[in-house]
């Protein structure tokens, strides 16, 4: 059985409103084909969390736009060409 692959993302914090996580990439995550997500914090005391949807991840950790969700992988069905090796 084949289907769409999970899609990776990062949570990039531009402003640390809590004073705890810092700025930059604070977590990595994956969105599974059924919409369920998992995040793993990029910290000394990392935590892994499961979420019902990507909207829930952004709602809880977006801090009103202070943290951006940045997709690492292209959308399902969109294939990117491998880098060119020259002429």
Secondary structure, 3 states (H helix, E strand, C coil): CCCCCCEEEEEEECCCCCCCCCCEEEEEEEECCCCCEEEEECCCCCCEEEECCHHHHHHHHCHHHCEEEEECCCCCCCCCCCCCCCC
